[in-house]
């Protein structure tokens, strides 16, 4: 499932966070900490393997000022591309 019809080549990633093999709630907690360290407009790419992260990231983005640019599954991994919003 892809959300955001942007081509990945059109996105400049500012930071990469690999949280593979971590279980809920750690992927989201680590992503929130990483986003806090980015400048406004920075783009974070998160690589996770926990299926529960789909629900967690979706709920978090819905209630934050950040924007989910793209999300997709690839090789049993869940990829999230998040643009930091105004805090």
N, C-alpha and C positions, 0 to 999 in steps of 0.2 A: 504494500500500500504506500503510495507516494502522496504526500501532502505538499502543496506548493509546487507548481509546475515549472520551477526554475531548473535550468540545466545546471548540474553541479559545477561545470566549468565556468559558470557565470558568478560563482560565489567565491569570495576571497576569505578564507578561514584565518582568523587571528590566533586561535588557540585550539589545541587538540587535547581531548580528555579520553583516555582509554580506561573504562570501568568494566571490562570484560571479567566475567566470573564473580563479580560482586552482586550480592542480593539486596533487594529492597530493605531499607530505604537508602542504602549507600550510594547507588548511582546518582540519584537526584540530589542528595546532600553534597556530594563532591562537585556536581555540576553547578549548584547554587553558589558554592564557595568560589569556583572558577569564574563564574559570571561576575561576582562581586569584584574580582580583581581586574576585569576588563574595563576599558573606556567605553563610554556610550557609543553605540554603533558597532562595537566589536562583534565578531562572529565566532561562536564556539561550536566545534564539531565534537559530539559525544558518541563513543562506540560502546554499546552495552550488549549483554547477552541475556539479561533477566527479562523474560516476557512481561513481567509486571511493570517494567519501566515504561511501557507504552501508556498505560493508564496514569502512572505517576507524572510523567512529563506532560501529558495532555492536560491534566488537571492543574498542574503548576503554571503552565503557560497561559491557560485560560484566566487565571487570577493574578497574573503579573503584568508588568509593562514590557516584557520581552516578546519577541516575535519568533514563531517557529517558521523558518524559511523553507524547510524541507525535512521530511522524515521518511525513511524507507528501511526495508529489510534486505540484507545481503549476506549470504553465506552464514546463516543462523545468527547474524548480528543485527542489532537495531541501531540505526544511525539517526542522530538528531542534529540538525543544523539550526542553531539558535542565535538570533541577533539580539544583543543587549539593548534594552530600551532605557528610557529616562528613569532614573531611580528617585 
